C-alpha cells in the first residue's frame, strides 16, 4: 500500500516536472527564433550599409582620379 502511494507521488511529480520542462523549452525555442531573426536582420542591414559605403568610396575614388 505504501509502495503504491510512493509510486503515485513520484508519477505525479514526474508529470509536473515534464510539463514545466515543456513550457520552458517552448519559451526557449521562441526566444531562439526571435534572436535568430534579429541577428539575420542586423546582418542584412550591415551588409547593405557596407555595400553603400563601398559604392560611395568607389565613386569618390573615381572622382579624384
PDBQT receptor file of N, H, CA, C and O in Angstrom, charges set to zero:
ATOM      1  N   UNK A   1       0.815  -1.189   0.000  1.00  0.00    +0.000 N 
ATOM      2  CA  UNK A   1       0.000   0.000   0.000  1.00  0.00    +0.000 C 
ATOM      3  C   UNK A   1       0.865   1.263   0.000  1.00  0.00    +0.000 C 
ATOM      4  O   UNK A   1       0.625   2.183  -0.782  1.00  0.00    +0.000 OA
ATOM      5  N   UNK A   2       1.854   1.302   0.864  1.00  0.00    +0.000 N 
ATOM      6  H   UNK A   2       2.049   0.555   1.499  1.00  0.00    +0.000 HD
ATOM      7  CA  UNK A   2       2.755   2.460   0.937  1.00  0.00    +0.000 C 
ATOM      8  C   UNK A   2       3.568   2.595  -0.356  1.00  0.00    +0.000 C 
ATOM      9  O   UNK A   2       3.824   3.696  -0.843  1.00  0.00    +0.000 OA
ATOM     10  N   UNK A   3       3.955   1.461  -0.882  1.00  0.00    +0.000 N 
ATOM     11  H   UNK A   3       3.747   0.566  -0.486  1.00  0.00    +0.000 HD
ATOM     12  CA  UNK A   3       4.723   1.472  -2.127  1.00  0.00    +0.000 C 
ATOM     13  C   UNK A   3       3.905   2.089  -3.256  1.00  0.00    +0.000 C 
ATOM     14  O   UNK A   3       4.435   2.866  -4.051  1.00  0.00    +0.000 OA
ATOM     15  N   UNK A   4       2.635   1.755  -3.333  1.00  0.00    +0.000 N 
ATOM     16  H   UNK A   4       2.205   1.124  -2.687  1.00  0.00    +0.000 HD
ATOM     17  CA  UNK A   4       1.777   2.316  -4.390  1.00  0.00    +0.000 C 
ATOM     18  C   UNK A   4       1.624   3.828  -4.194  1.00  0.00    +0.000 C 
ATOM     19  O   UNK A   4       1.605   4.575  -5.172  1.00  0.00    +0.000 OA
ATOM     20  N   UNK A   5       1.515   4.284  -2.945  1.00  0.00    +0.000 N 
ATOM     21  H   UNK A   5       1.530   3.677  -2.151  1.00  0.00    +0.000 HD
ATOM     22  CA  UNK A   5       1.411   5.724  -2.672  1.00  0.00    +0.000 C 
ATOM     23  C   UNK A   5       2.679   6.435  -3.122  1.00  0.00    +0.000 C 
ATOM     24  O   UNK A   5       2.620   7.517  -3.707  1.00  0.00    +0.000 OA
ATOM     25  N   UNK A   6       3.839   5.815  -2.843  1.00  0.00    +0.000 N 
ATOM     26  H   UNK A   6       3.887   4.936  -2.368  1.00  0.00    +0.000 HD
ATOM     27  CA  UNK A   6       5.107   6.403  -3.268  1.00  0.00    +0.000 C 
ATOM     28  C   UNK A   6       5.198   6.462  -4.793  1.00  0.00    +0.000 C 
ATOM     29  O   UNK A   6       5.653   7.457  -5.358  1.00  0.00    +0.000 OA
ATOM     30  N   UNK A   7       4.762   5.393  -5.448  1.00  0.00    +0.000 N 
ATOM     31  H   UNK A   7       4.393   4.585  -4.989  1.00  0.00    +0.000 HD
ATOM     32  CA  UNK A   7       4.781   5.355  -6.916  1.00  0.00    +0.000 C 
ATOM     33  C   UNK A   7       3.878   6.453  -7.473  1.00  0.00    +0.000 C 
ATOM     34  O   UNK A   7       4.271   7.171  -8.393  1.00  0.00    +0.000 OA
ATOM     35  N   UNK A   8       2.683   6.586  -6.928  1.00  0.00    +0.000 N 
ATOM     36  H   UNK A   8       2.364   6.003  -6.181  1.00  0.00    +0.000 HD
ATOM     37  CA  UNK A   8       1.741   7.611  -7.390  1.00  0.00    +0.000 C 
ATOM     38  C   UNK A   8       2.307   9.011  -7.190  1.00  0.00    +0.000 C 
ATOM     39  O   UNK A   8       2.180   9.869  -8.064  1.00  0.00    +0.000 OA
ATOM     40  N   UNK A   9       2.937   9.241  -6.032  1.00  0.00    +0.000 N 
ATOM     41  H   UNK A   9       3.041   8.544  -5.322  1.00  0.00    +0.000 HD
ATOM     42  CA  UNK A   9       3.517  10.556  -5.747  1.00  0.00    +0.000 C 
ATOM     43  C   UNK A   9       4.645  10.867  -6.727  1.00  0.00    +0.000 C 
ATOM     44  O   UNK A   9       4.747  11.984  -7.235  1.00  0.00    +0.000 OA
ATOM     45  N   UNK A  10       5.478   9.886  -6.982  1.00  0.00    +0.000 N 
ATOM     46  H   UNK A  10       5.395   8.979  -6.569  1.00  0.00    +0.000 HD
ATOM     47  CA  UNK A  10       6.593  10.090  -7.917  1.00  0.00    +0.000 C 
ATOM     48  C   UNK A  10       6.087  10.306  -9.339  1.00  0.00    +0.000 C 
ATOM     49  O   UNK A  10       6.648  11.122 -10.070  1.00  0.00    +0.000 OA
ATOM     50  N   UNK A  11       5.047   9.599  -9.741  1.00  0.00    +0.000 N 
ATOM     51  H   UNK A  11       4.592   8.936  -9.147  1.00  0.00    +0.000 HD
ATOM     52  CA  UNK A  11       4.477   9.786 -11.076  1.00  0.00    +0.000 C 
ATOM     53  C   UNK A  11       3.864  11.178 -11.210  1.00  0.00    +0.000 C 
ATOM     54  O   UNK A  11       3.976  11.812 -12.259  1.00  0.00    +0.000 OA
ATOM     55  N   UNK A  12       3.222  11.647 -10.156  1.00  0.00    +0.000 N 
ATOM     56  H   UNK A  12       3.131  11.132  -9.303  1.00  0.00    +0.000 HD
ATOM     57  CA  UNK A  12       2.644  12.988 -10.170  1.00  0.00    +0.000 C 
ATOM     58  C   UNK A  12       3.763  14.027 -10.281  1.00  0.00    +0.000 C 
ATOM     59  O   UNK A  12       3.667  14.971 -11.065  1.00  0.00    +0.000 OA
ATOM     60  N   UNK A  13       4.810  13.847  -9.500  1.00  0.00    +0.000 N 
ATOM     61  H   UNK A  13       4.889  13.080  -8.863  1.00  0.00    +0.000 HD
ATOM     62  CA  UNK A  13       5.949  14.758  -9.550  1.00  0.00    +0.000 C 
ATOM     63  C   UNK A  13       6.595  14.743 -10.940  1.00  0.00    +0.000 C 
ATOM     64  O   UNK A  13       6.947  15.793 -11.478  1.00  0.00    +0.000 OA
ATOM     65  N   UNK A  14       6.743  13.569 -11.502  1.00  0.00    +0.000 N 
ATOM     66  H   UNK A  14       6.457  12.717 -11.065  1.00  0.00    +0.000 HD
ATOM     67  CA  UNK A  14       7.311  13.445 -12.847  1.00  0.00    +0.000 C 
ATOM     68  C   UNK A  14       6.461  14.189 -13.868  1.00  0.00    +0.000 C 
ATOM     69  O   UNK A  14       6.996  14.897 -14.721  1.00  0.00    +0.000 OA
ATOM     70  N   UNK A  15       5.162  14.037 -13.789  1.00  0.00    +0.000 N 
ATOM     71  H   UNK A  15       4.728  13.462 -13.096  1.00  0.00    +0.000 HD
ATOM     72  CA  UNK A  15       4.258  14.723 -14.724  1.00  0.00    +0.000 C 
ATOM     73  C   UNK A  15       4.396  16.239 -14.589  1.00  0.00    +0.000 C 
ATOM     74  O   UNK A  15       4.405  16.953 -15.591  1.00  0.00    +0.000 OA
ATOM     75  N   UNK A  16       4.502  16.730 -13.355  1.00  0.00    +0.000 N 
ATOM     76  H   UNK A  16       4.494  16.150 -12.540  1.00  0.00    +0.000 HD
ATOM     77  CA  UNK A  16       4.657  18.173 -13.125  1.00  0.00    +0.000 C 
ATOM     78  C   UNK A  16       5.977  18.677 -13.700  1.00  0.00    +0.000 C 
ATOM     79  O   UNK A  16       6.020  19.722 -14.348  1.00  0.00    +0.000 OA
ATOM     80  N   UNK A  17       7.045  17.935 -13.461  1.00  0.00    +0.000 N 
ATOM     81  H   UNK A  17       7.011  17.086 -12.934  1.00  0.00    +0.000 HD
ATOM     82  CA  UNK A  17       8.359  18.337 -13.965  1.00  0.00    +0.000 C 
ATOM     83  C   UNK A  17       8.369  18.319 -15.492  1.00  0.00    +0.000 C 
ATOM     84  O   UNK A  17       8.906  19.229 -16.125  1.00  0.00    +0.000 OA
ATOM     85  N   UNK A  18       7.783  17.298 -16.073  1.00  0.00    +0.000 N 
ATOM     86  H   UNK A  18       7.347  16.559 -15.560  1.00  0.00    +0.000 HD
ATOM     87  CA  UNK A  18       7.744  17.211 -17.536  1.00  0.00    +0.000 C 
ATOM     88  C   UNK A  18       6.948  18.373 -18.129  1.00  0.00    +0.000 C 
ATOM     89  O   UNK A  18       7.345  18.929 -19.153  1.00  0.00    +0.000 OA
ATOM     90  N   UNK A  19       5.852  18.741 -17.513  1.00  0.00    +0.000 N 
ATOM     91  H   UNK A  19       5.529  18.289 -16.682  1.00  0.00    +0.000 HD
ATOM     92  CA  UNK A  19       5.041  19.856 -18.003  1.00  0.00    +0.000 C 
ATOM     93  C   UNK A  19       5.815  21.171 -17.887  1.00  0.00    +0.000 C 
ATOM     94  O   UNK A  19       5.805  21.984 -18.812  1.00  0.00    +0.000 OA
ATOM     95  N   UNK A  20       6.478  21.374 -16.761  1.00  0.00    +0.000 N 
ATOM     96  H   UNK A  20       6.486  20.714 -16.010  1.00  0.00    +0.000 HD
ATOM     97  CA  UNK A  20       7.272  22.589 -16.566  1.00  0.00    +0.000 C 
ATOM     98  C   UNK A  20       8.408  22.649 -17.598  1.00  0.00    +0.000 C 
ATOM     99  O   UNK A  20       8.670  23.704 -18.176  1.00  0.00    +0.000 OA
ATOM    100  N   UNK A  21       9.069  21.529 -17.821  1.00  0.00    +0.000 N 
ATOM    101  H   UNK A  21       8.856  20.672 -17.352  1.00  0.00    +0.000 HD
ATOM    102  CA  UNK A  21      10.155  21.487 -18.811  1.00  0.00    +0.000 C 
ATOM    103  C   UNK A  21       9.638  21.776 -20.214  1.00  0.00    +0.000 C 
ATOM    104  O   UNK A  21      10.306  22.439 -21.008  1.00  0.00    +0.000 OA
ATOM    105  N   UNK A  22       8.447  21.273 -20.513  1.00  0.00    +0.000 N 
ATOM    106  H   UNK A  22       7.905  20.734 -19.869  1.00  0.00    +0.000 HD
ATOM    107  CA  UNK A  22       7.853  21.509 -21.827  1.00  0.00    +0.000 C 
ATOM    108  C   UNK A  22       7.596  23.005 -22.035  1.00  0.00    +0.000 C 
ATOM    109  O   UNK A  22       7.897  23.550 -23.097  1.00  0.00    +0.000 OA
ATOM    110  N   UNK A  23       7.041  23.663 -21.018  1.00  0.00    +0.000 N 
ATOM    111  H   UNK A  23       6.797  23.221 -20.155  1.00  0.00    +0.000 HD
ATOM    112  CA  UNK A  23       6.782  25.108 -21.111  1.00  0.00    +0.000 C 
ATOM    113  C   UNK A  23       8.085  25.882 -21.263  1.00  0.00    +0.000 C 
ATOM    114  O   UNK A  23       8.175  26.796 -22.082  1.00  0.00    +0.000 OA
ATOM    115  N   UNK A  24       9.096  25.518 -20.475  1.00  0.00    +0.000 N 
ATOM    116  H   UNK A  24       9.023  24.775 -19.809  1.00  0.00    +0.000 HD
ATOM    117  CA  UNK A  24      10.382  26.210 -20.549  1.00  0.00    +0.000 C 
ATOM    118  C   UNK A  24      11.055  26.004 -21.905  1.00  0.00    +0.000 C 
ATOM    119  O   UNK A  24      11.649  26.933 -22.452  1.00  0.00    +0.000 OA
ATOM    120  N   UNK A  25      10.963  24.797 -22.443  1.00  0.00    +0.000 N 
ATOM    121  H   UNK A  25      10.480  24.042 -21.998  1.00  0.00    +0.000 HD
ATOM    122  CA  UNK A  25      11.562  24.527 -23.751  1.00  0.00    +0.000 C 
ATOM    123  C   UNK A  25      10.863  25.333 -24.834  1.00  0.00    +0.000 C 
ATOM    124  O   UNK A  25      11.517  25.866 -25.730  1.00  0.00    +0.000 OA
ATOM    125  N   UNK A  26       9.551  25.425 -24.761  1.00  0.00    +0.000 N 
ATOM    126  H   UNK A  26       9.020  24.992 -24.032  1.00  0.00    +0.000 HD
ATOM    127  CA  UNK A  26       8.793  26.219 -25.732  1.00  0.00    +0.000 C 
ATOM    128  C   UNK A  26       9.227  27.675 -25.661  1.00  0.00    +0.000 C 
ATOM    129  O   UNK A  26       9.430  28.320 -26.690  1.00  0.00    +0.000 OA
ATOM    130  N   UNK A  27       9.367  28.188 -24.454  1.00  0.00    +0.000 N 
ATOM    131  H   UNK A  27       9.201  27.665 -23.618  1.00  0.00    +0.000 HD
ATOM    132  CA  UNK A  27       9.802  29.574 -24.272  1.00  0.00    +0.000 C 
ATOM    133  C   UNK A  27      11.204  29.773 -24.840  1.00  0.00    +0.000 C 
ATOM    134  O   UNK A  27      11.455  30.763 -25.527  1.00  0.00    +0.000 OA
ATOM    135  N   UNK A  28      12.110  28.854 -24.564  1.00  0.00    +0.000 N 
ATOM    136  H   UNK A  28      11.906  28.050 -24.006  1.00  0.00    +0.000 HD
ATOM    137  CA  UNK A  28      13.481  28.963 -25.078  1.00  0.00    +0.000 C 
ATOM    138  C   UNK A  28      13.517  28.904 -26.598  1.00  0.00    +0.000 C 
ATOM    139  O   UNK A  28      14.281  29.631 -27.232  1.00  0.00    +0.000 OA
ATOM    140  N   UNK A  29      12.699  28.047 -27.180  1.00  0.00    +0.000 N 
ATOM    141  H   UNK A  29      12.078  27.456 -26.665  1.00  0.00    +0.000 HD
ATOM    142  CA  UNK A  29      12.665  27.951 -28.646  1.00  0.00    +0.000 C 
ATOM    143  C   UNK A  29      12.148  29.256 -29.267  1.00  0.00    +0.000 C 
ATOM    144  O   UNK A  29      12.656  29.702 -30.296  1.00  0.00    +0.000 OA
ATOM    145  N   UNK A  30      11.141  29.861 -28.637  1.00  0.00    +0.000 N 
ATOM    146  H   UNK A  30      10.729  29.499 -27.801  1.00  0.00    +0.000 HD
ATOM    147  CA  UNK A  30      10.617  31.133 -29.131  1.00  0.00    +0.000 C 
ATOM    148  C   UNK A  30      11.677  32.233 -29.017  1.00  0.00    +0.000 C 
ATOM    149  O   UNK A  30      11.836  33.044 -29.929  1.00  0.00    +0.000 OA
ATOM    150  N   UNK A  31      12.401  32.255 -27.892  1.00  0.00    +0.000 N 
ATOM    151  H   UNK A  31      12.273  31.596 -27.152  1.00  0.00    +0.000 HD
ATOM    152  CA  UNK A  31      13.458  33.245 -27.711  1.00  0.00    +0.000 C 
ATOM    153  C   UNK A  31      14.573  33.034 -28.735  1.00  0.00    +0.000 C 
ATOM    154  O   UNK A  31      15.133  33.998 -29.256  1.00  0.00    +0.000 OA
ATOM    155  N   UNK A  32      14.891  31.779 -29.019  1.00  0.00    +0.000 N 
ATOM    156  H   UNK A  32      14.436  30.995 -28.596  1.00  0.00    +0.000 HD
ATOM    157  CA  UNK A  32      15.928  31.485 -30.012  1.00  0.00    +0.000 C 
ATOM    158  C   UNK A  32      15.500  31.972 -31.391  1.00  0.00    +0.000 C 
ATOM    159  O   UNK A  32      16.287  32.587 -32.110  1.00  0.00    +0.000 OA
ATOM    160  N   UNK A  33      14.254  31.696 -31.754  1.00  0.00    +0.000 N 
ATOM    161  H   UNK A  33      13.615  31.196 -31.170  1.00  0.00    +0.000 HD
ATOM    162  CA  UNK A  33      13.759  32.141 -33.059  1.00  0.00    +0.000 C 
ATOM    163  C   UNK A  33      13.819  33.659 -33.170  1.00  0.00    +0.000 C 
ATOM    164  O   UNK A  33      14.197  34.197 -34.211  1.00  0.00    +0.000 OA
ATOM    165  N   UNK A  34      13.444  34.350 -32.093  1.00  0.00    +0.000 N 
ATOM    166  H   UNK A  34      13.136  33.914 -31.248  1.00  0.00    +0.000 HD
ATOM    167  CA  UNK A  34      13.482  35.809 -32.090  1.00  0.00    +0.000 C 
ATOM    168  C   UNK A  34      14.920  36.301 -32.229  1.00  0.00    +0.000 C 
ATOM    169  O   UNK A  34      15.192  37.203 -33.021  1.00  0.00    +0.000 OA
ATOM    170  N   UNK A  35      15.836  35.719 -31.470  1.00  0.00    +0.000 N 
ATOM    171  H   UNK A  35      15.615  34.986 -30.826  1.00  0.00    +0.000 HD
ATOM    172  CA  UNK A  35      17.234  36.122 -31.542  1.00  0.00    +0.000 C 
ATOM    173  C   UNK A  35      17.811  35.839 -32.923  1.00  0.00    +0.000 C 
ATOM    174  O   UNK A  35      18.566  36.651 -33.457  1.00  0.00    +0.000 OA
ATOM    175  N   UNK A  36      17.463  34.702 -33.502  1.00  0.00    +0.000 N 
ATOM    176  H   UNK A  36      16.849  34.042 -33.068  1.00  0.00    +0.000 HD
ATOM    177  CA  UNK A  36      17.953  34.347 -34.838  1.00  0.00    +0.000 C 
ATOM    178  C   UNK A  36      17.421  35.323 -35.878  1.00  0.00    +0.000 C 
ATOM    179  O   UNK A  36      18.155  35.735 -36.777  1.00  0.00    +0.000 OA
ATOM    180  N   UNK A  37      16.163  35.691 -35.761  1.00  0.00    +0.000 N 
ATOM    181  H   UNK A  37      15.567  35.356 -35.030  1.00  0.00    +0.000 HD
ATOM    182  CA  UNK A  37      15.565  36.647 -36.699  1.00  0.00    +0.000 C 
ATOM    183  C   UNK A  37      16.245  38.010 -36.582  1.00  0.00    +0.000 C 
ATOM    184  O   UNK A  37      16.575  38.632 -37.592  1.00  0.00    +0.000 OA
ATOM    185  N   UNK A  38      16.452  38.473 -35.341  1.00  0.00    +0.000 N 
ATOM    186  H   UNK A  38      16.183  37.967 -34.521  1.00  0.00    +0.000 HD
ATOM    187  CA  UNK A  38      17.112  39.765 -35.132  1.00  0.00    +0.000 C 
ATOM    188  C   UNK A  38      18.542  39.743 -35.661  1.00  0.00    +0.000 C 
ATOM    189  O   UNK A  38      19.004  40.710 -36.266  1.00  0.00    +0.000 OA
ATOM    190  N   UNK A  39      19.235  38.633 -35.426  1.00  0.00    +0.000 N 
ATOM    191  H   UNK A  39      18.860  37.848 -34.934  1.00  0.00    +0.000 HD
ATOM    192  CA  UNK A  39      20.603  38.503 -35.933  1.00  0.00    +0.000 C 
ATOM    193  C   UNK A  39      20.615  38.584 -37.456  1.00  0.00    +0.000 C 
ATOM    194  O   UNK A  39      21.442  39.286 -38.039  1.00  0.00    +0.000 OA
ATOM    195  N   UNK A  40      19.709  37.875 -38.091  1.00  0.00    +0.000 N 
ATOM    196  H   UNK A  40      19.037  37.305 -37.618  1.00  0.00    +0.000 HD
ATOM    197  CA  UNK A  40      19.643  37.879 -39.553  1.00  0.00    +0.000 C 
ATOM    198  C   UNK A  40      19.324  39.272 -40.080  1.00  0.00    +0.000 C 
ATOM    199  O   UNK A  40      19.911  39.711 -41.068  1.00  0.00    +0.000 OA
ATOM    200  N   UNK A  41      18.404  39.965 -39.432  1.00  0.00    +0.000 N 
ATOM    201  H   UNK A  41      17.926  39.608 -38.629  1.00  0.00    +0.000 HD
ATOM    202  CA  UNK A  41      18.057  41.322 -39.850  1.00  0.00    +0.000 C 
ATOM    203  C   UNK A  41      19.247  42.258 -39.685  1.00  0.00    +0.000 C 
ATOM    204  O   UNK A  41      19.538  43.056 -40.576  1.00  0.00    +0.000 OA
ATOM    205  N   UNK A  42      19.930  42.165 -38.558  1.00  0.00    +0.000 N 
ATOM    206  H   UNK A  42      19.693  41.516 -37.835  1.00  0.00    +0.000 HD
ATOM    207  CA  UNK A  42      21.087  43.019 -38.324  1.00  0.00    +0.000 C 
ATOM    208  C   UNK A  42      22.200  42.729 -39.320  1.00  0.00    +0.000 C 
ATOM    209  O   UNK A  42      22.860  43.648 -39.804  1.00  0.00    +0.000 OA
ATOM    210  N   UNK A  43      22.407  41.471 -39.623  1.00  0.00    +0.000 N 
ATOM    211  H   UNK A  43      21.871  40.724 -39.230  1.00  0.00    +0.000 HD
ATOM    212  CA  UNK A  43      23.432  41.096 -40.597  1.00  0.00    +0.000 C 
ATOM    213  C   UNK A  43      23.087  41.638 -41.979  1.00  0.00    +0.000 C 
ATOM    214  O   UNK A  43      23.960  42.142 -42.685  1.00  0.00    +0.000 OA
ATOM    215  N   UNK A  44      21.828  41.538 -42.362  1.00  0.00    +0.000 N 
ATOM    216  H   UNK A  44      21.119  41.129 -41.788  1.00  0.00    +0.000 HD
ATOM    217  CA  UNK A  44      21.398  42.064 -43.658  1.00  0.00    +0.000 C 
ATOM    218  C   UNK A  44      21.569  43.585 -43.707  1.00  0.00    +0.000 C 
ATOM    219  O   UNK A  44      22.011  44.131 -44.718  1.00  0.00    +0.000 OA
ATOM    220  N   UNK A  45      21.218  44.263 -42.613  1.00  0.00    +0.000 N 
ATOM    221  H   UNK A  45      20.859  43.819 -41.792  1.00  0.00    +0.000 HD
ATOM    222  CA  UNK A  45      21.392  45.717 -42.552  1.00  0.00    +0.000 C 
ATOM    223  C   UNK A  45      22.865  46.093 -42.651  1.00  0.00    +0.000 C 
ATOM    224  O   UNK A  45      23.221  47.053 -43.335  1.00  0.00    +0.000 OA
ATOM    225  N   UNK A  46      23.720  45.337 -41.968  1.00  0.00    +0.000 N 
ATOM    226  H   UNK A  46      23.431  44.557 -41.412  1.00  0.00    +0.000 HD
ATOM    227  CA  UNK A  46      25.154  45.591 -42.013  1.00  0.00    +0.000 C 
ATOM    228  C   UNK A  46      25.676  45.410 -43.437  1.00  0.00    +0.000 C 
ATOM    229  O   UNK A  46      26.434  46.242 -43.936  1.00  0.00    +0.000 OA
ATOM    230  N   UNK A  47      25.271  44.331 -44.081  1.00  0.00    +0.000 N 
ATOM    231  H   UNK A  47      24.655  43.656 -43.675  1.00  0.00    +0.000 HD
ATOM    232  CA  UNK A  47      25.701  44.080 -45.455  1.00  0.00    +0.000 C 
ATOM    233  C   UNK A  47      25.270  45.218 -46.379  1.00  0.00    +0.000 C 
ATOM    234  O   UNK A  47      26.057  45.683 -47.204  1.00  0.00    +0.000 OA
ATOM    235  N   UNK A  48      24.038  45.660 -46.243  1.00  0.00    +0.000 N 
ATOM    236  H   UNK A  48      23.399  45.282 -45.573  1.00  0.00    +0.000 HD
ATOM    237  CA  UNK A  48      23.535  46.744 -47.088  1.00  0.00    +0.000 C 
ATOM    238  C   UNK A  48      24.322  48.029 -46.822  1.00  0.00    +0.000 C 
ATOM    239  O   UNK A  48      24.666  48.754 -47.756  1.00  0.00    +0.000 OA
ATOM    240  N   UNK A  49      24.599  48.299 -45.578  1.00  0.00    +0.000 N 
ATOM    241  H   UNK A  49      24.320  47.710 -44.820  1.00  0.00    +0.000 HD
ATOM    242  CA  UNK A  49      25.353  49.502 -45.226  1.00  0.00    +0.000 C 
ATOM    243  C   UNK A  49      26.785  49.438 -45.773  1.00  0.00    +0.000 C 
ATOM    244  O   UNK A  49      27.310  50.435 -46.268  1.00  0.00    +0.000 OA
ATOM    245  N   UNK A  50      27.399  48.279 -45.682  1.00  0.00    +0.000 N 
ATOM    246  H   UNK A  50      26.972  47.469 -45.280  1.00  0.00    +0.000 HD
ATOM    247  CA  UNK A  50      28.763  48.134 -46.189  1.00  0.00    +0.000 C 
ATOM    248  C   UNK A  50      28.796  48.250 -47.713  1.00  0.00    +0.000 C 
ATOM    249  O   UNK A  50      29.739  48.813 -48.268  1.00  0.00    +0.000 OA
ATOM    250  N   UNK A  51      27.774  47.722 -48.395  1.00  0.00    +0.000 N 
ATOM    251  H   UNK A  51      27.008  47.264 -47.944  1.00  0.00    +0.000 HD
ATOM    252  CA  UNK A  51      27.703  47.872 -49.849  1.00  0.00    +0.000 C 
ATOM    253  C   UNK A  51      27.581  49.346 -50.224  1.00  0.00    +0.000 C 
ATOM    254  O   UNK A  51      28.222  49.812 -51.167  1.00  0.00    +0.000 OA
ATOM    255  N   UNK A  52      26.756  50.070 -49.481  1.00  0.00    +0.000 N 
ATOM    256  H   UNK A  52      26.236  49.692 -48.716  1.00  0.00    +0.000 HD
ATOM    257  CA  UNK A  52      26.590  51.506 -49.732  1.00  0.00    +0.000 C 
ATOM    258  C   UNK A  52      27.901  52.246 -49.477  1.00  0.00    +0.000 C 
ATOM    259  O   UNK A  52      28.287  53.110 -50.263  1.00  0.00    +0.000 OA
ATOM    260  N   UNK A  53      28.579  51.918 -48.399  1.00  0.00    +0.000 N 
ATOM    261  H   UNK A  53      28.265  51.215 -47.760  1.00  0.00    +0.000 HD
ATOM    262  CA  UNK A  53      29.864  52.543 -48.085  1.00  0.00    +0.000 C 
ATOM    263  C   UNK A  53      30.880  52.267 -49.197  1.00  0.00    +0.000 C 
ATOM    264  O   UNK A  53      31.612  53.164 -49.615  1.00  0.00    +0.000 OA
ATOM    265  N   UNK A  54      30.916  51.033 -49.664  1.00  0.00    +0.000 N 
ATOM    266  H   UNK A  54      30.321  50.304 -49.325  1.00  0.00    +0.000 HD
ATOM    267  CA  UNK A  54      31.853  50.662 -50.731  1.00  0.00    +0.000 C 
ATOM    268  C   UNK A  54      31.530  51.419 -52.007  1.00  0.00    +0.000 C 
ATOM    269  O   UNK A  54      32.432  51.913 -52.684  1.00  0.00    +0.000 OA
ATOM    270  N   UNK A  55      30.253  51.511 -52.339  1.00  0.00    +0.000 N 
ATOM    271  H   UNK A  55      29.520  51.110 -51.789  1.00  0.00    +0.000 HD
ATOM    272  CA  UNK A  55      29.828  52.254 -53.522  1.00  0.00    +0.000 C 
ATOM    273  C   UNK A  55      30.253  53.719 -53.424  1.00  0.00    +0.000 C 
ATOM    274  O   UNK A  55      30.782  54.288 -54.378  1.00  0.00    +0.000 OA
ATOM    275  N   UNK A  56      30.015  54.317 -52.261  1.00  0.00    +0.000 N 
ATOM    276  H   UNK A  56      29.585  53.854 -51.485  1.00  0.00    +0.000 HD
ATOM    277  CA  UNK A  56      30.397  55.719 -52.055  1.00  0.00    +0.000 C 
ATOM    278  C   UNK A  56      31.903  55.897 -52.175  1.00  0.00    +0.000 C 
ATOM    279  O   UNK A  56      32.366  56.869 -52.771  1.00  0.00    +0.000 OA
ATOM    280  N   UNK A  57      32.664  54.978 -51.623  1.00  0.00    +0.000 N 
ATOM    281  H   UNK A  57      32.289  54.188 -51.139  1.00  0.00    +0.000 HD
ATOM    282  CA  UNK A  57      34.126  55.050 -51.682  1.00  0.00    +0.000 C 
ATOM    283  C   UNK A  57      34.599  54.943 -53.129  1.00  0.00    +0.000 C 
ATOM    284  O   UNK A  57      35.474  55.690 -53.567  1.00  0.00    +0.000 OA
ATOM    285  N   UNK A  58      34.002  53.997 -53.868  1.00  0.00    +0.000 N 
ATOM    286  H   UNK A  58      33.291  53.391 -53.512  1.00  0.00    +0.000 HD
ATOM    287  CA  UNK A  58      34.388  53.830 -55.268  1.00  0.00    +0.000 C 
ATOM    288  C   UNK A  58      34.045  55.083 -56.086  1.00  0.00    +0.000 C 
ATOM    289  O   UNK A  58      34.820  55.479 -56.956  1.00  0.00    +0.000 OA
ATOM    290  N   UNK A  59      32.918  55.695 -55.821  1.00  0.00    +0.000 N 
ATOM    291  H   UNK A  59      32.288  55.373 -55.114  1.00  0.00    +0.000 HD
ATOM    292  CA  UNK A  59      32.534  56.924 -56.534  1.00  0.00    +0.000 C 
ATOM    293  C   UNK A  59      33.496  58.052 -56.205  1.00  0.00    +0.000 C 
ATOM    294  O   UNK A  59      33.917  58.800 -57.087  1.00  0.00    +0.000 OA
ATOM    295  N   UNK A  60      33.839  58.168 -54.934  1.00  0.00    +0.000 N 
ATOM    296  H   UNK A  60      33.497  57.560 -54.217  1.00  0.00    +0.000 HD
ATOM    297  CA  UNK A  60      34.775  59.222 -54.536  1.00  0.00    +0.000 C 
ATOM    298  C   UNK A  60      36.140  58.989 -55.168  1.00  0.00    +0.000 C 
ATOM    299  O   UNK A  60      36.790  59.940 -55.602  1.00  0.00    +0.000 OA
ATOM    300  N   UNK A  61      36.577  57.751 -55.224  1.00  0.00    +0.000 N 
ATOM    301  H   UNK A  61      36.049  56.978 -54.871  1.00  0.00    +0.000 HD
ATOM    302  CA  UNK A  61      37.872  57.423 -55.831  1.00  0.00    +0.000 C 
ATOM    303  C   UNK A  61      37.859  57.765 -57.316  1.00  0.00    +0.000 C 
ATOM    304  O   UNK A  61      38.837  58.304 -57.834  1.00  0.00    +0.000 OA
ATOM    305  N   UNK A  62      36.761  57.459 -58.007  1.00  0.00    +0.000 N 
ATOM    306  H   UNK A  62      35.967  57.021 -57.587  1.00  0.00    +0.000 HD
ATOM    307  CA  UNK A  62      36.640  57.758 -59.428  1.00  0.00    +0.000 C 
ATOM    308  C   UNK A  62      36.685  59.270 -59.680  1.00  0.00    +0.000 C 
ATOM    309  O   UNK A  62      37.280  59.729 -60.655  1.00  0.00    +0.000 OA
ATOM    310  N   UNK A  63      36.052  60.030 -58.791  1.00  0.00    +0.000 N 
ATOM    311  H   UNK A  63      35.569  59.658 -57.999  1.00  0.00    +0.000 HD
ATOM    312  CA  UNK A  63      36.027  61.493 -58.958  1.00  0.00    +0.000 C 
ATOM    313  C   UNK A  63      37.419  62.106 -58.802  1.00  0.00    +0.000 C 
ATOM    314  O   UNK A  63      37.761  63.071 -59.486  1.00  0.00    +0.000 OA
ATOM    315  N   UNK A  64      38.206  61.546 -57.910  1.00  0.00    +0.000 N 
ATOM    316  H   UNK A  64      37.928  60.762 -57.354  1.00  0.00    +0.000 HD
ATOM    317  CA  UNK A  64      39.522  62.114 -57.650  1.00  0.00    +0.000 C 
ATOM    318  C   UNK A  64      40.593  61.608 -58.602  1.00  0.00    +0.000 C 
ATOM    319  O   UNK A  64      41.712  62.122 -58.597  1.00  0.00    +0.000 OA
ATOM    320  N   UNK A  65      40.274  60.612 -59.415  1.00  0.00    +0.000 N 
ATOM    321  H   UNK A  65      39.365  60.194 -59.419  1.00  0.00    +0.000 HD
ATOM    322  CA  UNK A  65      41.269  60.090 -60.348  1.00  0.00    +0.000 C 
ATOM    323  C   UNK A  65      41.273  60.825 -61.654  1.00  0.00    +0.000 C 
ATOM    324  O   UNK A  65      42.059  60.500 -62.543  1.00  0.00    +0.000 OA
TER     325      UNK A  65
